[in-house]
Structure formats: C-alpha cells, structure tokens
Amino acid sequence: MRAPILLKRKASPLLLVVLTLGLSGCAADLDELQQWMEQERKQARPTAQPLVPPKKFLPQAYEAGAGVEPFSAQKLSVAIKQEATQPNSLLTAEMSRRREPLEAFPLDSMSMVGSLTRQGKRFALLKVDNLLHQVKAGDYLGQNFGRVTQISETEINLREVVQDAAGEWIERTSTLQLQEKGR
C-alpha cells in the first residue's frame, strides 16, 4: 500500500520539471505570435463605408382639413348616389326602392333560429337584437342591399351588392345558417 504513494511523491518533482520545460517552449512561440499579430494590425485596412447622414425631416401642414374626410359616411353616400345615376348600374334599382327594417343591421348580428312553412311558402325566423323576425324570399336584410333568394330548413341564401377592390359594384352570394341552441 505504501509503494504507490511513494511513487506519486517521486513522480511529482519529475512531472513539475517536464511541465516547466514544456511551458518555456511555448514562450518562444508566444513572442512569434505577438509579432505576427502586430504585423497583421498594421496591414489591415477597414472596409466599412461611412454612414450617410439622415435626411432632414421637413414637416408639412395638412391642407385637406376642409375637404371631405375620405372614410366618412358622407363620401360613401355621394359615391353611391353617383353610381345609382349610371345606366345599367346594380345600384339603380336598389336606391329607388323603400328600405326595409332589417337593412339597418349587419348580417353578422343576425342569426337564423328556425324555419316554417305556411300556405306552401317557406319563412325563416331571424333573431336580431333579441327580437324574432319572419323573412321570406324577396325580403331585404343586411347593410349590403341583401335580398333573400332562397330559404331552406337550415339556411338562408342572399344576393348582396358590394364594391370590389377596384371600386366596381358587383353581386355576391351570402348564407345565414341555422344556429343550433347548443352553440
């Protein structure tokens, strides 16, 4: 048992000598490394472009304050009236008729809660603002000139007149589906 401890004591001075000689050899390499780094620093040229100074901001007064606000209901009504005066426009017939009460509400505020058939005609029951309304084919509802085209047991099909991205008035179809009680 004592022999390994003795070997460790004798090996430690030998190990110390070997490590010292190894590190002294690195000192010569360290000087060479520092000389190379100095030489590279002198030869290196920065390649960064100088920053362009920012453009000066010149505030401008808003001069269109007296004009019509671009998103106002007034501007939309003027555009609708102009479109309604065009011949063969989809809005011509819509603007000349009397508005119905359910056209004051958006479609997403309405829900179909049932349907019934009376004297061979199908009616749908709509819930709007906690009130029930009966609608039949040909009635108008929604804010986009929506006209009921067909009623089935589970849905109401409508034809709406809306503006597309180019500003043209087009027809599109929409559907209100029966809302089950659990939903």
KEVORO-770968 format. One line per field, with one value per atom (N, C-alpha, C): x, y, z; residue number from 0. Coordinates in pm, whole numbers, plus 50000, padded with zeros to 5 digits. Layout:
! residues N
px <- X,... .
py <- Y,... .
pz <- Z,... .
nr <- NUM,... .
! end
This chain:
! residues 183
px <- 50081,50000,50085,50198,50283,50357,50378,50457,50393,50262,50205,50216,50203,50215,50357,50453,50592,50620,50563,50584,50523,50413,50349,50437,50500,50587,50710,50766,50886,50847,50727,50685,50648,50606,50562,50675,50798,50904,50941,50936,50968,50861,50738,50628,50639,50682,50700,50809,50916,51026,50978,50903,50855,50759,50671,50575,50647,50747,50822,50892,50952,51022,50921,50805,50703,50651,50629,50579,50686,50811,50917,50928,50896,50896,50784,50673,50560,50590,50679,50711,50773,50855,50915,50807,50712,50601,50512,50503,50419,50475,50604,50666,50643,50656,50636,50490,50397,50256,50225,50282,50259,50315,50432,50490,50398,50343,50254,50127,50071,49951,49977,50091,50127,50137,50198,50215,50078,49990,49856,49775,49788,49718,49761,49893,49945,49897,49880,49841,49689,49616,49470,49416,49324,49258,49108,49045,48899,48824,48721,48642,48502,48472,48339,48317,48200,48163,48114,48144,48092,47939,47873,47727,47681,47571,47512,47434,47454,47379,47229,47144,46999,46944,46839,46774,46697,46698,46627,46477,46399,46254,46195,46119,46053,45903,45846,45702,45622,45509,45422,45287,45227,45096,44990,44891,44780,44680,44663,44579,44443,44422,44296,44193,44216,44126,43985,43973,43842,43766,43834,43770,43689,43633,43553,43647,43620,43701,43689,43802,43796,43717,43702,43632,43497,43444,43318,43199,43090,42965,42913,42946,42902,42964,43094,43161,43106,43078,43023,42885,42803,42668,42675,42770,42786,42826,42920,42963,42849,42768,42656,42553,42527,42430,42480,42610,42667,42656,42685,42676,42531,42436,42295,42242,42305,42259,42311,42406,42460,42358,42343,42250,42307,42221,42258,42341,42333,42407,42327,42398,42331,42261,42310,42253,42129,42104,41990,41860,41835,41711,41713,41831,41841,41815,41858,41844,41702,41628,41494,41386,41415,41314,41316,41209,41199,41281,41356,41441,41354,41395,41323,41392,41320,41377,41503,41511,41626,41752,41741,41860,41943,41894,41968,42071,42067,42156,42255,42380,42475,42437,42477,42442,42500,42618,42679,42609,42516,42439,42307,42283,42160,42192,42095,42112,41980,41989,41870,41843,41721,41688,41581,41528,41429,41367,41280,41205,41068,40975,40840,40780,40679,40609,40463,40413,40274,40213,40103,40032,40127,40219,40310,40430,40438,40553,40644,40775,40873,40915,40918,40963,41079,41169,41279,41258,41301,41294,41435,41447,41575,41569,41677,41686,41783,41730,41809,41778,41878,41861,41755,41760,41669,41523,41500,41364,41361,41249,41233,41164,41216,41159,41135,41022,40994,41041,41115,41155,41118,41090,41056,41143,41141,41218,41173,41267,41237,41254,41258,41281,41428,41451,41587,41635,41763,41823,41974,42035,42178,42206,42327,42363,42421,42426,42481,42373,42255,42144,42116,42118,42100,41955,41930,41795,41790,41690,41675,41635,41715,41684,41623,41661,41610,41617,41517,41515,41497,41583,41568,41549,41541,41522,41643,41762,41884,41958,41916,41991,41909,41959,41901,42009,41977,42070,42032,42132,42109,42195,42151,42230,42259,42388,42427,42495,42491,42560,42668,42795,42909,43010,43100,43208,43326,43389,43510,43631,43750,43873,43893,43839,43855,43748,43655,43550,43425,43422,43305,43203,43076,42969,42942,42949,42927,42828,42774,42685,42766,42731,42791,42682,42704,42606,42657,42566,42596,42495,42530,42443,42436,42316,42295,42251,42323,42290,42217,42141,42064,42160,42134,42215,42147,42213,42156,42165,42080,42070,42198,42273,42395,42509,42500,42611,42604 .
py <- 49881,50000,50125,50123,50241,50265,50164,50178,50277,50276,50372,50515,50538,50675,50724,50637,50674,50708,50630,50658,50794,50828,50957,51071,51054,51160,51178,51069,51078,51129,51099,51139,51285,51343,51481,51579,51565,51657,51637,51514,51487,51549,51537,51597,51748,51807,51951,51998,51925,51961,51952,51849,51830,51943,51979,52086,52220,52248,52373,52383,52275,52276,52294,52234,52247,52390,52454,52592,52688,52663,52753,52746,52631,52619,52702,52718,52797,52946,52987,53129,53181,53101,53143,53157,53064,53072,53192,53232,53345,53475,53493,53613,53618,53503,53496,53530,53481,53508,53656,53720,53863,53946,53907,53978,53966,53846,53826,53911,53918,53998,54146,54197,54337,54365,54274,54291,54292,54204,54199,54324,54379,54502,54618,54624,54733,54721,54600,54579,54585,54563,54561,54701,54707,54834,54816,54909,54894,54908,54825,54827,54882,54932,54984,55117,55130,55255,55354,55480,55578,55588,55612,55623,55750,55738,55854,55931,56060,56134,56128,56124,56113,56237,56213,56325,56408,56535,56624,56615,56599,56590,56730,56756,56885,56864,56902,56884,56971,56916,56988,57007,57119,57148,57066,57016,56940,57040,57038,57139,57084,56955,56896,56887,56958,56952,57002,57094,57149,57058,56961,56872,56764,56675,56565,56457,56408,56302,56176,56113,56002,55880,55860,55742,55776,55889,55931,55869,55861,55811,55907,56037,56136,56107,56076,56047,55919,55818,55694,55717,55797,55821,55900,55992,56065,55968,55877,55780,55686,55646,55558,55630,55756,55832,55852,55877,55890,55760,55650,55519,55487,55528,55498,55573,55684,55759,55700,55608,55545,55445,55441,55343,55201,55104,54963,54937,55020,55001,54909,54829,54741,54821,54940,55021,55100,55115,55195,55146,55017,54961,54964,54943,54938,55075,55180,55314,55368,55319,55373,55304,55196,55125,55172,55140,55174,55075,55125,55041,54964,54842,54757,54762,54733,54748,54665,54544,54459,54502,54601,54651,54745,54776,54862,54782,54648,54564,54490,54474,54392,54244,54168,54026,53949,53987,53911,53932,54028,54046,53967,53898,53819,53672,53596,53451,53385,53285,53208,53108,53111,53022,52919,52928,52830,52863,52774,52798,52735,52783,52727,52742,52660,52665,52695,52800,52840,52863,52793,52803,52779,52683,52647,52739,52842,52934,52908,52911,52891,53026,53032,53152,53111,53206,53183,53273,53225,53305,53356,53488,53552,53616,53601,53668,53785,53907,54029,54114,54149,54228,54169,54038,53964,53972,54006,54004,53904,53836,53742,53811,53786,53842,53728,53737,53643,53704,53627,53674,53569,53617,53527,53563,53481,53508,53642,53726,53858,53969,53937,54039,54082,54201,54256,54256,54224,54232,54252,54308,54337,54474,54520,54655,54663,54550,54549,54516,54572,54552,54402,54326,54182,54144,54066,54020,53869,53821,53677,53611,53514,53444,53307,53242,53107,53080,53007,52966,52815,52748,52604,52584,52460,52432,52475,52479,52505,52632,52702,52822,52918,53043,53149,53192,53192,53239,53381,53467,53607,53648,53750,53816,53955,53992,54124,54202,54333,54420,54492,54465,54521,54577,54660,54714,54620,54594,54513,54604,54548,54624,54738,54724,54827,54936,54920,55020,54992,54880,54842,54772,54792,54727,54591,54487,54351,54280,54169,54086,53974,53938,53821,53750,53623,53546,53527,53528,53506,53407,53349,53249,53272,53264,53261,53120,53052,52914,52906,52800,52776,52760,52834,52829,52737,52629,52535,52592,52546,52602,52584,52477,52450,52543,52615,52699,52838 .
pz <- 50000,50000,50000,50061,50070,49940,49860,49738,49641,49612,49517,49567,49695,49747,49728,49748,49731,49585,49494,49352,49316,49374,49344,49393,49508,49560,49474,49423,49339,49201,49153,49020,49015,49122,49118,49089,49144,49102,48956,48909,48770,48679,48720,48642,48640,48749,48757,48662,48650,48559,48415,48381,48243,48205,48295,48265,48249,48329,48319,48186,48141,48011,47897,47910,47806,47795,47909,47907,47859,47887,47840,47689,47631,47485,47424,47494,47444,47450,47537,47549,47421,47356,47229,47124,47122,47026,47054,47182,47219,47162,47166,47108,46958,46893,46748,46713,46796,46775,46791,46892,46913,46797,46742,46628,46506,46484,46369,46384,46507,46530,46505,46547,46523,46374,46301,46157,46087,46128,46068,46099,46218,46255,46167,46136,46053,45909,45860,45721,45700,45805,45792,45764,45669,45634,45656,45727,45748,45615,45598,45475,45498,45614,45644,45573,45513,45446,45551,45535,45631,45618,45729,45730,45661,45588,45523,45629,45637,45739,45708,45810,45787,45717,45638,45570,45671,45650,45742,45713,45818,45806,45802,45698,45684,45701,45813,45833,45737,45694,45603,45669,45645,45702,45629,45702,45645,45590,45459,45393,45350,45365,45319,45432,45539,45654,45623,45528,45494,45398,45335,45239,45308,45228,45279,45332,45449,45508,45421,45386,45290,45338,45467,45518,45580,45547,45609,45537,45609,45552,45445,45461,45363,45227,45225,45098,45036,45119,45068,45009,45074,45021,44891,44876,44750,44639,44670,44569,44529,44626,44596,44510,44539,44459,44317,44300,44165,44089,44156,44092,44055,44138,44112,43991,43954,43837,43706,43714,43593,43537,43404,43347,43363,43379,43394,43519,43616,43740,43832,43910,44006,44115,44140,44247,44207,44079,44036,44097,44086,44140,44293,44353,44499,44562,44498,44555,44539,44441,44417,44502,44566,44646,44792,44862,45003,45087,45182,45267,45367,45397,45492,45628,45736,45872,45898,45844,45872,45796,45710,45639,45728,45844,45936,46016,46009,46088,45999,46044,45966,45975,45875,45872,45990,46036,46145,46279,46286,46409,46403,46293,46276,46289,46341,46343,46308,46224,46186,46297,46351,46463,46426,46304,46264,46131,46086,45962,45976,45895,45897,45758,45734,45606,45635,45567,45586,45449,45421,45293,45175,45192,45084,45069,45149,45142,45261,45234,45341,45398,45530,45603,45693,45717,45811,45931,46046,46168,46200,46205,46235,46371,46447,46576,46559,46584,46573,46695,46772,46894,46987,47007,47095,47051,46924,46867,46753,46734,46623,46506,46386,46263,46165,46092,45984,45854,45775,45642,45539,45419,45308,45189,45088,44967,44909,44873,44819,44921,45051,45154,45153,45205,45212,45357,45375,45508,45494,45597,45594,45535,45552,45510,45370,45298,45162,45059,45076,44984,44965,45074,45067,45045,44940,44908,44923,44998,45021,44890,44846,44721,44745,44857,44883,45032,45080,45221,45225,45299,45322,45472,45515,45657,45740,45678,45756,45717,45611,45572,45488,45486,45403,45305,45176,45075,45035,45022,44986,44868,44799,44697,44749,44758,44806,44694,44705,44611,44690,44654,44727,44628,44680,44597,44604,44488,44487,44508,44499,44526,44426,44307,44204,44215,44307,44323,44242,44171,44091,44180,44151,44227,44165,44246,44197,44289,44239,44319,44382,44505,44569,44647,44672,44748,44890,44984,45125,45179,45292,45353,45503,45556,45701,45733,45821,45855,45988,46001,46124,46241,46348,46469,46568,46602,46698,46837,46925,47059,47139,47119,47195,47160,47051,47005,47057 .
nr <- 0,0,0,1,1,1,2,2,2,3,3,3,4,4,4,5,5,5,6,6,6,7,7,7,8,8,8,9,9,9,10,10,10,11,11,11,12,12,12,13,13,13,14,14,14,15,15,15,16,16,16,17,17,17,18,18,18,19,19,19,20,20,20,21,21,21,22,22,22,23,23,23,24,24,24,25,25,25,26,26,26,27,27,27,28,28,28,29,29,29,30,30,30,31,31,31,32,32,32,33,33,33,34,34,34,35,35,35,36,36,36,37,37,37,38,38,38,39,39,39,40,40,40,41,41,41,42,42,42,43,43,43,44,44,44,45,45,45,46,46,46,47,47,47,48,48,48,49,49,49,50,50,50,51,51,51,52,52,52,53,53,53,54,54,54,55,55,55,56,56,56,57,57,57,58,58,58,59,59,59,60,60,60,61,61,61,62,62,62,63,63,63,64,64,64,65,65,65,66,66,66,67,67,67,68,68,68,69,69,69,70,70,70,71,71,71,72,72,72,73,73,73,74,74,74,75,75,75,76,76,76,77,77,77,78,78,78,79,79,79,80,80,80,81,81,81,82,82,82,83,83,83,84,84,84,85,85,85,86,86,86,87,87,87,88,88,88,89,89,89,90,90,90,91,91,91,92,92,92,93,93,93,94,94,94,95,95,95,96,96,96,97,97,97,98,98,98,99,99,99,100,100,100,101,101,101,102,102,102,103,103,103,104,104,104,105,105,105,106,106,106,107,107,107,108,108,108,109,109,109,110,110,110,111,111,111,112,112,112,113,113,113,114,114,114,115,115,115,116,116,116,117,117,117,118,118,118,119,119,119,120,120,120,121,121,121,122,122,122,123,123,123,124,124,124,125,125,125,126,126,126,127,127,127,128,128,128,129,129,129,130,130,130,131,131,131,132,132,132,133,133,133,134,134,134,135,135,135,136,136,136,137,137,137,138,138,138,139,139,139,140,140,140,141,141,141,142,142,142,143,143,143,144,144,144,145,145,145,146,146,146,147,147,147,148,148,148,149,149,149,150,150,150,151,151,151,152,152,152,153,153,153,154,154,154,155,155,155,156,156,156,157,157,157,158,158,158,159,159,159,160,160,160,161,161,161,162,162,162,163,163,163,164,164,164,165,165,165,166,166,166,167,167,167,168,168,168,169,169,169,170,170,170,171,171,171,172,172,172,173,173,173,174,174,174,175,175,175,176,176,176,177,177,177,178,178,178,179,179,179,180,180,180,181,181,181,182,182,182 .
! end
